[in-house]
Amino acid sequence: MIIQLRKNISDSQIEAMAAAYEGVVVNYESNVLVVTPSAIKNIDSKFDDIIEKNWVLDSDIQLSSRKFKNETRKISIGRFTSGSAQTLLTIGPCGVEGEEMMEQTAKLIVEHGLSSIRAGAFKPRTSPYSFQGMGEDGLKLLAKMREKYGLSVVTEVRDSTHVQLVLDYADVIQIGAKAMYDHGILRACGRSQKPILIKRGFGTTLQEFVQAAEFVLSGGNPNVILCERGIRTFETKSRFTLDLCGVAYLKENTNLPVILDPSHAMGYAYGVPDLARACMAMGVDGLLIEVHPNPAVAKSDASQQLNHDTFRKLFETLKPIAAAVGRTIV
């Protein structure tokens, strides 16, 4: 249950309300909310004089539910605003590997009139022997591209030890599929007001996925974006399976912007353009596509990254699809 309290009530009244129902106090759009477990359906009448209104929800998808807030949340990232007729197309390599390749990437982005760059400075790899990212040096290169080309920076947090460092450099903080359950990261991001992009874990249900977003929302940060990047199924011919049915559910039932990542879903560059076109046709808020100047020498996820010429061809095919569903690519 979400309970909106009346204006000008005392802190002690707020605390009493929250304590009585094991609720979390959230400041939201100049209102004070108490969010209780969804199992609670009724409130004692003794609190009637401090309650403005309330929403009874059927699960712990609460602050993100369209039953609470029907319209998609407005989140600004440079020239992009979610919940509008815009689709954010964010491209870049899997990881920051050096200044020259980031310069080439930034120029490609500007060439296409796009507004954001993505790459990992901290890489949560499955093997301890593979490239782990450039760390703060990588963040500095991303910041340099922002200053030089006016781009918004999207980059990933690997663990809770460097959340603040990434917050200091990035415009959008990405929580990867492997970090989605890290409550240290989620709660730290909840204390920020920067946009937080949460990727769905590859073994995660939609309920679990959105409840991870609830950790950030309940911490006081209303700026959360969901990213579907494929789930693990019985299929072995692709890296993962992109859950477009799940995307339809998220669009219908949550008020959070939805972005898709066809690169990680497919795992092979040959399939990314077709998946990207299918994603665009769904009228989603954004796409993440991995693009590298020379994928053959990429230090991570080489097989799924598009080269620049392939991206150029893809982009030209995305524009008419975006137009057909009433969207503009930024």
C-alpha positions as CSV (number, residue, x, y, z in Angstrom):
1,M,0.0,0.0,0.0
2,I,1.1,3.5,-0.8
3,I,-0.2,6.2,1.7
4,Q,0.1,9.8,0.9
5,L,0.1,11.9,4.0
6,R,-1.5,15.3,4.5
7,K,0.6,18.5,4.3
8,N,2.2,20.0,7.4
9,I,1.9,17.0,9.7
10,S,4.7,16.4,12.2
11,D,7.7,14.2,11.9
12,S,6.5,12.2,14.9
13,Q,3.2,11.5,13.1
14,I,5.0,10.4,10.0
15,E,7.3,8.1,12.0
16,A,4.3,6.6,13.9
17,M,2.5,5.9,10.7
18,A,5.6,4.2,9.2
19,A,6.4,2.2,12.3
20,A,2.8,0.9,12.7
21,Y,3.0,-0.8,9.3
22,E,6.7,-1.4,8.7
23,G,6.6,1.3,6.0
24,V,9.2,3.2,4.2
25,V,9.0,7.0,4.1
26,V,9.5,8.4,0.6
27,N,9.5,12.1,-0.4
28,Y,7.8,12.2,-3.8
29,E,6.8,15.3,-5.8
30,S,6.5,17.5,-2.7
31,N,4.4,14.8,-1.0
32,V,5.4,12.5,1.9
33,L,4.5,8.9,1.2
34,V,4.6,5.8,3.4
35,V,5.0,2.7,1.4
36,T,4.0,-0.5,3.3
37,P,4.3,-4.1,2.2
38,S,1.6,-4.8,-0.3
39,A,0.1,-7.5,1.9
40,I,-1.3,-4.6,4.0
41,K,-4.7,-3.7,2.6
42,N,-6.3,-1.7,5.4
43,I,-5.2,1.2,7.8
44,D,-6.5,1.7,11.3
45,S,-9.0,4.6,11.4
46,K,-6.9,6.4,14.1
47,F,-4.7,7.5,11.2
48,D,-7.6,9.0,9.1
49,D,-6.8,12.5,10.0
50,I,-3.2,12.4,8.6
51,I,-3.9,10.5,5.4
52,E,-4.7,12.4,2.2
53,K,-5.2,9.3,0.0
54,N,-3.9,5.8,-0.5
55,W,-3.4,3.2,-3.2
56,V,-3.8,-0.5,-2.5
57,L,-1.5,-2.6,-4.7
58,D,-1.6,-6.3,-5.4
59,S,2.2,-6.8,-5.2
60,D,5.4,-5.0,-4.1
61,I,5.5,-3.4,-7.6
62,Q,4.2,-0.2,-6.1
63,L,6.0,3.1,-6.8
64,S,6.7,1.8,-10.3
65,S,3.1,0.8,-10.9
66,R,0.8,2.5,-13.3
67,K,-1.9,2.1,-10.7
68,F,0.0,4.6,-8.6
69,K,1.3,6.9,-11.4
70,N,-0.3,6.2,-14.7
71,E,2.0,8.2,-17.0
72,T,5.6,7.2,-17.8
73,R,8.1,9.0,-15.7
74,K,9.8,12.0,-17.2
75,I,13.5,11.5,-17.0
76,S,15.9,13.9,-18.8
77,I,19.2,12.7,-20.3
78,G,20.7,15.6,-22.3
79,R,18.4,16.3,-25.2
80,F,16.3,13.2,-24.4
81,T,13.2,13.1,-22.2
82,S,11.5,9.8,-21.5
83,G,7.8,9.3,-21.8
84,S,7.8,11.5,-24.9
85,A,7.9,10.8,-28.6
86,Q,11.7,10.4,-28.4
87,T,13.8,7.2,-28.4
88,L,17.3,7.5,-27.0
89,L,19.9,5.6,-29.1
90,T,23.0,5.1,-27.0
91,I,26.0,3.5,-28.7
92,G,29.6,2.7,-27.8
93,P,32.0,-0.1,-27.2
94,C,31.5,-2.7,-24.4
95,G,34.5,-1.2,-22.5
96,V,36.6,1.9,-22.6
97,E,39.9,0.7,-24.1
98,G,41.7,3.9,-25.0
99,E,41.3,7.5,-26.1
100,E,41.6,7.0,-29.9
101,M,38.7,4.5,-30.0
102,M,36.6,6.7,-27.8
103,E,37.3,9.7,-30.1
104,Q,36.2,7.6,-33.1
105,T,33.0,6.6,-31.2
106,A,32.2,10.1,-30.2
107,K,32.6,11.4,-33.8
108,L,30.3,8.6,-35.0
109,I,27.7,9.6,-32.5
110,V,27.8,13.3,-33.5
111,E,27.8,12.3,-37.2
112,H,24.3,10.8,-36.6
113,G,22.9,13.6,-34.5
114,L,22.8,11.4,-31.4
115,S,23.4,12.6,-27.9
116,S,24.8,9.9,-25.6
117,I,27.8,7.6,-25.3
118,R,28.1,4.3,-23.5
119,A,31.0,2.2,-22.4
120,G,32.2,0.4,-19.3
121,A,35.1,1.6,-17.2
122,F,34.5,-1.1,-14.6
123,K,33.7,-4.5,-16.2
124,P,31.9,-7.2,-14.2
125,R,33.4,-10.2,-16.1
126,T,32.6,-13.9,-15.6
127,S,36.3,-14.8,-15.6
128,P,38.8,-13.2,-13.3
129,Y,41.4,-13.5,-16.1
130,S,39.6,-11.3,-18.7
131,F,39.7,-7.5,-19.1
132,Q,38.3,-5.8,-16.1
133,G,38.1,-2.3,-17.4
134,M,40.3,0.8,-17.1
135,G,38.6,2.0,-13.9
136,E,38.8,5.7,-13.1
137,D,41.1,6.3,-16.1
138,G,38.2,5.1,-18.3
139,L,35.8,7.4,-16.5
140,K,38.1,10.3,-17.2
141,L,38.1,9.5,-20.9
142,L,34.3,9.3,-21.0
143,A,34.1,12.7,-19.2
144,K,36.6,14.1,-21.8
145,M,34.2,13.0,-24.6
146,R,31.3,14.7,-22.8
147,E,33.2,17.9,-22.5
148,K,34.5,17.8,-26.1
149,Y,31.4,16.7,-27.9
150,G,28.5,17.5,-25.6
151,L,27.5,13.9,-25.0
152,S,25.7,12.4,-22.0
153,V,27.7,9.5,-20.4
154,V,26.2,6.1,-19.6
155,T,28.5,3.8,-17.7
156,E,28.3,0.9,-15.4
157,V,28.8,0.3,-11.6
158,R,30.5,-3.1,-11.0
159,D,30.2,-3.2,-7.2
160,S,29.3,-0.9,-4.2
161,T,33.0,0.1,-3.6
162,H,33.0,2.6,-6.4
163,V,29.4,3.8,-6.7
164,Q,30.3,7.3,-5.7
165,L,33.2,7.5,-8.1
166,V,30.9,6.5,-11.0
167,L,28.2,9.0,-9.8
168,D,30.9,11.7,-9.9
169,Y,31.6,11.1,-13.6
170,A,28.5,9.7,-15.2
171,D,25.2,11.2,-16.3
172,V,23.4,7.8,-16.2
173,I,24.5,5.0,-13.9
174,Q,24.0,1.6,-15.3
175,I,23.5,-1.3,-12.9
176,G,24.3,-4.4,-14.9
177,A,22.6,-7.8,-15.0
178,K,25.1,-9.3,-12.6
179,A,24.8,-6.4,-10.1
180,M,21.0,-6.1,-10.1
181,Y,20.6,-7.9,-6.8
182,D,23.4,-5.9,-5.0
183,H,21.5,-4.0,-2.4
184,G,24.6,-1.8,-1.6
185,I,24.5,-0.5,-5.2
186,L,20.7,-0.1,-5.2
187,R,20.6,1.8,-2.0
188,A,23.5,4.0,-2.9
189,C,21.8,4.9,-6.2
190,G,18.6,5.5,-4.3
191,R,20.3,8.3,-2.4
192,S,21.3,10.0,-5.7
193,Q,19.0,11.9,-8.1
194,K,20.8,10.8,-11.2
195,P,19.1,8.5,-13.7
196,I,19.7,4.9,-12.9
197,L,19.5,2.3,-15.6
198,I,18.9,-1.2,-14.3
199,K,19.5,-4.2,-16.5
200,R,17.4,-7.3,-16.0
201,G,19.3,-10.3,-14.7
202,F,19.5,-13.2,-17.1
203,G,17.7,-15.4,-14.6
204,T,15.3,-12.8,-13.2
205,T,11.5,-12.7,-13.4
206,L,9.7,-9.5,-14.3
207,Q,8.5,-9.2,-10.7
208,E,12.1,-9.5,-9.3
209,F,13.3,-7.0,-12.0
210,V,10.9,-4.3,-11.1
211,Q,11.3,-4.9,-7.4
212,A,15.0,-4.1,-7.8
213,A,13.9,-0.7,-9.2
214,E,11.7,-0.3,-6.2
215,F,14.8,-0.3,-4.0
216,V,16.0,2.8,-5.8
217,L,12.6,4.5,-6.0
218,S,11.9,3.9,-2.3
219,G,15.3,5.4,-1.5
220,G,14.1,8.7,-2.9
221,N,15.4,8.6,-6.4
222,P,12.5,8.8,-8.9
223,N,14.7,8.5,-12.0
224,V,14.8,4.8,-12.8
225,I,15.0,3.2,-16.3
226,L,14.5,-0.5,-17.0
227,C,16.6,-2.3,-19.5
228,E,15.7,-5.7,-21.0
229,R,18.9,-7.4,-22.3
230,G,17.8,-11.0,-22.7
231,I,17.2,-13.9,-20.4
232,R,18.6,-17.4,-20.2
233,T,16.4,-20.0,-21.8
234,F,16.9,-23.6,-23.1
235,E,18.1,-22.1,-26.5
236,T,21.8,-22.4,-27.2
237,K,22.1,-20.8,-30.6
238,S,22.0,-17.2,-29.3
239,R,23.6,-15.9,-26.2
240,F,20.3,-15.1,-24.5
241,T,16.6,-14.7,-25.5
242,L,15.3,-11.1,-25.8
243,D,12.0,-11.0,-23.9
244,L,9.8,-8.7,-26.0
245,C,6.7,-10.2,-24.3
246,G,8.2,-9.0,-21.0
247,V,8.8,-5.5,-22.6
248,A,5.1,-5.4,-23.5
249,Y,4.2,-6.2,-19.9
250,L,6.6,-3.5,-18.5
251,K,5.2,-0.9,-20.9
252,E,1.6,-1.7,-19.9
253,N,2.0,-2.1,-16.1
254,T,4.9,0.1,-15.0
255,N,5.5,3.8,-15.2
256,L,9.2,3.4,-15.8
257,P,10.9,4.1,-19.1
258,V,12.0,0.9,-20.9
259,I,15.2,0.5,-22.9
260,L,16.3,-2.6,-24.9
261,D,19.8,-4.0,-25.4
262,P,19.8,-6.2,-28.5
263,S,23.6,-6.6,-28.4
264,H,23.8,-8.6,-25.2
265,A,20.6,-10.5,-26.0
266,M,21.9,-11.9,-29.4
267,G,25.6,-12.1,-28.5
268,Y,26.5,-12.2,-32.2
269,A,26.8,-9.1,-34.4
270,Y,24.9,-10.6,-37.4
271,G,21.6,-10.7,-35.5
272,V,21.8,-7.3,-33.7
273,P,20.4,-5.2,-36.6
274,D,17.3,-7.3,-37.0
275,L,16.7,-7.3,-33.2
276,A,17.3,-3.5,-33.0
277,R,14.6,-3.0,-35.7
278,A,12.2,-5.1,-33.8
279,C,12.9,-3.2,-30.6
280,M,12.4,0.1,-32.4
281,A,9.0,-1.1,-33.7
282,M,7.8,-1.5,-30.1
283,G,8.1,2.2,-29.5
284,V,10.4,1.9,-26.6
285,D,12.2,4.8,-24.8
286,G,15.6,3.7,-25.9
287,L,18.1,1.3,-27.4
288,L,21.7,0.4,-26.2
289,I,23.8,-0.9,-29.1
290,E,27.4,-1.9,-28.8
291,V,29.6,-0.4,-31.5
292,H,33.4,-0.7,-31.8
293,P,35.8,0.8,-34.4
294,N,37.3,-2.7,-34.9
295,P,35.3,-5.4,-33.1
296,A,37.9,-8.1,-33.9
297,V,40.4,-6.6,-31.5
298,A,37.8,-5.6,-28.7
299,K,38.9,-6.6,-25.2
300,S,35.4,-7.8,-24.2
301,D,32.3,-9.0,-26.0
302,A,34.0,-8.8,-29.4
303,S,31.5,-11.1,-31.1
304,Q,28.4,-8.9,-30.5
305,Q,29.8,-5.4,-31.4
306,L,29.0,-3.8,-34.7
307,N,31.6,-2.0,-36.7
308,H,31.0,1.6,-37.6
309,D,29.9,0.9,-41.2
310,T,27.4,-1.7,-40.1
311,F,26.0,0.8,-37.6
312,R,25.7,3.4,-40.3
313,K,23.6,1.1,-42.4
314,L,21.5,0.0,-39.4
315,F,20.8,3.6,-38.4
316,E,19.3,4.4,-41.8
317,T,16.9,1.5,-41.5
318,L,15.9,2.5,-37.9
319,K,14.7,6.0,-38.9
320,P,11.7,5.0,-41.0
321,I,10.6,2.5,-38.3
322,A,10.8,5.2,-35.7
323,A,8.8,7.5,-37.8
324,A,6.2,4.8,-38.4
325,V,5.6,4.5,-34.6
326,G,5.7,8.2,-34.1
327,R,9.1,8.6,-32.6
328,T,12.2,10.6,-33.1
329,I,15.7,9.2,-32.5
330,V,18.0,11.3,-30.3
